[in-house]
């Protein structure tokens, strides 16, 4: 008989393919208890105490099951079903079951409307922390969660509609079906049209009165989360641009006319559907006064701007957590990556950016609580726009730098940072691009000067502790004083001004509430004369180990 062919033993094969020097899976961790900055600032800045409930959510979103659901939701994006197999028009979007499990868990935790359901001191910070934990791992579902929270303020302008819809918005029950009488509901919005974009006053959708309601006809270029139970939209009526509530299902159980034309093929936010929708005598009910649609919906816009900040901060936290985990478990050139000086600096800088975004998120959330007085409302009017511009602008590059910390692994879809890199830009674009937000800051300076006074009153709370900060704020105040006299003349320089305002606000909060290792490094690297926004440029005086201890 011929000789048996030589084969390697199974143990030799296993040894050959044994993977070395790769980190273990980062699963079954508690994303809340590990997030020291969030825990600290929730209490000190947000004035909330929610450790018990947040620890539960932290374990949920850190579980292997939730992380796998996040992966599945992005690998299997929504599918548009315009017709049933029998030819009936249904205009539905089909999601992977993982998406429904994720959004159901977020609703059960109160990440949508808990601050409205149980208002009080710290309620918005507690709700923000819930929102951030879920958005940290799966950001797509955060869109309808955010809009449902934001819709409450606008709905309150229509007491009869509020009586019908608010109990359903406050519900912790989630059901994906479009049906009348559901105990829980989620909201979406549709403002922009293809000829107008951010210029919503250019909308051409018409609303004609028909008894107690209106009939809307038109085309919306972006309709977020089209399987939501109801939407706030803008449409022209005789008195001007009005705001209207459009339900997907009418009170008699019939489907409202809601013609989904196509789903947007987005760069990121893949698990969440965004659609073009056509209205054809679609039934709607007015919110607010006739022709006062923009003021009526601005409450919703303001709340979603805050959630853009929260969502970006949540993404920064994911980026830092993944980058630090990888570098603590991987060796290179004879030492752990995290201990290599160049990498240590990059990681500390990323952690610093994340912590600054977290502290300002908690401060702004606190400003939205029910006990906010006139000064606090003035502060949030300006500070929310200033922060939305800067934090969201920092998001994409922060995600990229964290992705680079993982090397080739970071660029692979098996790891979450490729998804995060695609996700962060939507926060900078949604509810106002950079130019729109910067110009809005100038508008506030011209029409609401009390917002400037409230903003600088907040900065003064940190004065006297760090000379670099005091000098920076003094120079900034002089600059703003000039702009206040004629804001419209400074449109070309608006971005630079808003950047400096945002950095001053973050620095002031860190000086007051963060450990010295964090505040000192932030002030010198962001406000000092040698400042640089390319990550990894922290000066040698920085306590990098102290910063990373909190990461």
N, C-alpha and C positions, 0 to 999 in steps of 0.2 A: 504494500500500500504506500502511496506517496506520503511524504512527511506532512504532519499537520502544519498549517501556516502559523507563523509566530504571531501571537497576540499579546498585547500588554495586559497585565492584570488590572482588574477593576480598581484596586486601590491606587495603582500608578496613574490611571486615568483621572481618578478623583483628585489626586494630588496635583496633577498637571493643570486641572481646571479650577483649583481652589482659588477663590478671590481674596487677595490680600490688600491691605491698606485702603479699604473703602469703609465709609462710616456705616454703622448699623441704621436700619430704618428709623426715622424720627416719627414714631407712632405711639399711641397709648400714653400720651403725655397730657398734662393739664395746662392748657394754654393761658389760663387765668393766673394760676398760682406761680407759673414761671415768668409771668410778665410783671416784673417788679415796678417799672415806671407806671403802668396802668393802675396797679393796685395802690401805689402811693398817691398818685394825683387824683384818683377817684375820690379818696377821702379828703385830702388836703385842699384841693382846688375845686373839685366837683361837689364837695360837701355831701357825699353820699356814702352809705354803708350797705353794701350788697354782697359781701363776701360769700355768703351761703349760696345764693342763687347763681352767682357768677362762677363759683367753683363747679357747680353742676354743669353749666354751659361750657366751661373750660374743658371738662372731661369729655363732653359730647363731641366738641369740634376737634379735640386732639386725638380722638379714637381712630383706630385703623379703619373702622367702618365708615366714619364720616369722611375721612380723607379719600377713601376709595370712591365714595359717592361723588365727591367733588371732581375726581378724575373722570368718572363715567359721565357726569353731566357735561363736561367740556369735550369729551371724546364723541359724544352723541348729541349734537346740537339740535335745537327745535326744528320741527318739520311743519310746513304749512299744509293744511288740508282745507281747500276751498269748498270741496263737494264731498258728499257721502258717496258710497259705492252705488247708490241708487240714483245719483244725479241731483240730490237736493243740496242747495247751497247751505253750508254749515259754518264756514269761516272760523275754523278752529286751528289752534297750534298744538301739536303733539310734542310733549316733553318726555325725556327718559324718566323712568320711575325714580331714579336717584335724585333728580331735581326736586320732585315733589317731597321726597323724604327730607331733603335739606330745608326747603322753605317751610315745611310743616314743623320742623324742630325750631326754626327761628320764630315762627308765630307763637308756638307753645311757650317759648321763653319770654315773650313780650318784647322782642327786638323791634317790633313795628310801632305799637301805640301805647306802651306801658306808661310813658310819661304823661299822656293825656288821661289814661284810665285812672291813674293814681297820682295826681299832681302834688307837688310839694317841694320843699328844699331838697335839692340833689336828684330829683326825679329824672331830669333830662340827662344828667351825667350817668346815672345808672342805666337808663335806656341806651345811651351812647355806647357804654361799655359792652352791653349785650350785642348791639349792632356790630361793633368792631370785632368781637370774638368770632361771630359767624362769618363776617366779611373777610376776615383774615385768611380763612381756609377756602371759602367758595364765594367769590365776589358777585357772580352774576345774579343770584337770587336777591341780592341787596337792593336792586332797582325797585321792584314792586314793594319790598319791605319799606324802603325809604319813602316812596310816594304815598303809601298808605298813611304813614306817620305825618307827612307834610300836608295831606289833603284835609286834615281835621280843621286847621285854622281857617281855610277857605269855606269849608262846609258850614262853619258856625255863622256865616253871614246869611244863611238860609235856614231859619229855625225849623221849618216843617221838614225839609230834607235832612237836616241834622238829626231830628228825632227819629227818622227812619233808618239812617245809615250809620250813625255813630256807634250804637250798640253793636252792630255787626263789625265795625272797624276795630272796636275794642276787644272783640272776642279772641280767645286763644285757640279757636278751632280753625283748621284749614281743610278745605275741600276743593279740588281742582275743577270740578264740574261747573258748567254754566247752568245755573238753575235758580228758580225763584224760591224765596223762603230759606235760603242757606243761613245758618246762624252766624257764620263768619264771612267777611268780605275783604278784598284787597282792591286798591285803587291804582289807576295809571293816569297818564296825562298825554295830551296831544296839542301842542301849541304851534310848532313851526310848520311852515309850508314851503314848497320848493322855490317859490319866487321871493321868499322873504328871509328865511333863516332866522337869525337872531332878531331881525326887524319884524316882530310879531304884528305890528300895526299895519304891515303890508298884507295881512291875511285877507283872502278873498272868500273863504267859507261863509255862507249866508245862513242866518237864522230867522225864520218867519214865524210870527206868533200864530198859534193854533189852539185856541181855548186856553187851558191852564198851563200848557207847555209850548215848546217851539219845535219846528221841524228844520233840521240842519242839512245843508247840501254843500259839499265841497270835498277837498282832498288834503289830507295831512301827510306831510313828508316823513315825519317821525312820530310814531305812536309807540310809546314804551310799554312793554309787558302787555301785549294785546289780549291775553286771556284773563286779565283782571276783571273784576265784577262791574266796575264803573270807572268813568274817566272824567276828568275836568278838561274842557277844551275851550278854545277861543273862536268866536265867530262874529261876523258883522251883523248888527241889527240896525233898525232905523236910527236909534240914538247913538250909534257908534259901535265900537268893539265890545262885545259882551262875553261873559264867562258862563259856561253851561255844564251841567252834569248829564252825562250820557251813560245809561246803564246798558250792559250787554243783554240783559233779560228784562223785559217790561213787567210791570206789576201783574198783568194777567197771565204771565208765564210764557208769552210769545217772545221770540228772539227779536231784538232791535236790529235795524238794518245797519250792519257794521261790516263793510266789504273789504276784506284783507286782500290787497293787491299783490304784495310780495313781502318777504322778510329781507331785511337788510343783511348783506354779507359783510359783517363787521370785522375789523382787525382784531378786536378782543371782545370781552363780554360775550363769549360764544355760547354760554349756557342759557343766556337770557335772550328772548326774542324781542326784536324791534321791527316794526312793520310800517308800511305805507297803507293807509286806510282811506276808503272813500265813504262819504256820507251821502245818502240819497233819501231825503225826507226822513232822516234819522231823528227819533224823538229825544228831546233834551229839555232840562229844566234850568232856568236861569239861577245863577249864584250872584248875589249882590244886586246893585242898582243897574238899570239899563245903561248901556254904553260905558260902564265902569269895569270892564272885564280885566284890564291889566291890574288896577289896584286890587281887584277881588282875588286874582290868582297869585299876586305877589307874596302873600303869606306862604303859599305852598312853595314858591320859588325860593324864598329865604330859608325855609326849613331844609329843602333839598340841597341848597348850597352848603349848609352846615354838614349834611351827610356826605357831600363830596369830600370835605375835609376829613371826616371820620373814616370814610372808605380808603382814602389815600394813606392816612395814618395806620390803618389796619394792614394795608399792603406793605408799608414800610416795616411793620413789625414782623410780618411773615418773612420778608427778605432778610432781616437781621437774624431771626431765629434760625432760618435754614443755613445762612452763611456761617454763623458762629458754630452751629452743630457740625457742619461739614469740616470746618478747619480745626475743630477740637479733636476730631477723630481721624485726621489724615496727616501722614508724615511726608516731609519733603526736605531734602538736603540735611538729614540727620536730626530733625526736630519737628514737633507738631507745627502744622501750618499757622495756627493761631499764635504761636510764639515767635514766628519769624517777624522781625521788626517792621518790614514794609507791610505785611499782612495785618499785623496788630494795629497799625495806624489806620489802615483802610476800614477795618472792622469797627474800631472805636469811632471813627468819623461817621460811618453808617448808623451806628447805635445812637450817636449824638443827634443826628438828624431825626431819627425815629422818636427819640425822647422829646425833642422840641415840638414835634408834631402832636405827640400825645398830650403834653401839658396844655398846649393851646386849645386842643380839642375839648379837654375837660373844662377849661375856663369859658369857652364859648357856650358849651352845653349848659353850664350853670347860669349863664346870662339869659337863657331861654326859659328858666323856671317861672312858675306862676307868681312868685313874689318879686319879680323884676320890676323896679320902679322906673321912673322916666330917665334917670341918668343911665341905668343899666341897659335900657332899651336903646338909648342913643349910642352907648358903647358898642352893643352888638351890631347895630346898623352899619357902622363903619368897620369894626374889627372883623366881622364875618366876611365882608368883601375883601379886605386886605389879606386875611389869612387864606381865603379860598384861592386867591391868585397865587400866593407864594408856595404854600404847602403842596397844592396840586401841581404846580409847575415843577416842583422838585421830585415828584413821584417817579416819572419815567426813568430819569438818570439814576436815581437811587436803586430802582429795580435792576437796571443794567449792571451797575457796579457790583451789586450783590450776586448777580448771576455769574459775573466774571470770577468771583471768589470760589465758585464751584468748578471753574474751568470748563472742560467739555461737558461734564455732567449738567452744568447749569443751562446749557444750550439744548438739552434733550428734553423732549416732552414728558418723559417719565418722571421728571422732577418738576416741582410746582413753579419755579421761578421763570421759566419760559412763558407760562400762562400769565404770571404776574407782570412781566415786562410788557405784554400786549394789553394788559388790563389797565395799567395806571393812566395812560393818556385820556381815557374816557372821562376821568374825574376832572381833568383840566378843561375838557371841552363841554361837558354837560353843565347846563345852567349857567352858561357864560364863559366864552373863551377868554384868554388872557387880556386881549384888548377890551372886550366888553366889560370885564370886571374892573380893569384899571380905570376905564372911563366912568364907571359907576362910582368909584371912589371919588373922582373929581366932582361928579354930580352931587354926591352927598356933602362934600365940602362947601359947595355953593348954595345948596338948598336947605341943608340941615347942619348949620355951623355948630350946634350943640353937640353933635356927634364927634367933632374934632376935640372939643373941650373934654368930653368924657374919655376919649381915647388917651389923651395926654395925662389926664388925671390918673388913669390906670398905670401908665408908665412911671409916674412920679412915686408910686408906692414902692418902687425899687431903688429910688435915688439915694445917694449917699453911701452906697456900699462898694461900688466899683467905679473908678474914675473914667475908665474907657467907656463904660456905658453912659455915664452922666454927660460926657463930652459929646458922644454920638447923639443922644437925645436932644441936647441943647442945639446942636447944629440942625437936627431934623426939624425942631420946632420953628426955627427961623425960616427954614425952607418952606414949610407948610404955610406959615403966615403970609408969605409972598404969593403962594399959589391960591390961597383962599380969596384973595382980592379979585382974581379973574381966572377961575379954574379952566375955562374953555381955551385959554391961551397956552396951556401946558400939556395938551393932549399928547404931543410928541415925546414928552419926558415923563409921562404918567407911570410907565412901568418901573423906571428907576426909583421914583418916589414911593410907590407902593411896596417895592422890595425892601426898601430901607425901613418903612413903617412896620412891615411884617417881622423883620429881624429884630427890631427894637421891642416889639411885643413879646416875641418868644424869649428874648434875653431877659426881659423884666420878670417874666414868670419863673424862669429857671433860677435867677438870682434869689427870688423869694422862696422857692419851694424845692429846688433840687440840691443834691449834695454838691459841695464845692468842686469836686472833680469834674462834674458835668457843667455847672454854670461857668466856671473859670475857662474851661476849654471852649465853650460855645462863644463866650464874649470875645475872647482874643482871636478866634478863628473866623468869626462872622462879622464882628464890628471893628476889629483892630486894623491898623494901617496895612499890615501884610496879609489881609484876608484873601482866601482862595476858595472857590467853590468846587474845585476838583477834589473828589474824595481821596483821603490819604495824605492830606497836607497839614495835619495838626502839628503845632509847634512842639519842640522837644520838652517844653515846660509842662505839657499836658500829662495828666495822670491817666494814661491809657488803661492801665489795669483796673483802676477804680471805675472807669466808664464801662468797661467790658464786664465787670462783676455784675452789673445790673442787666446785662443782655442775656 
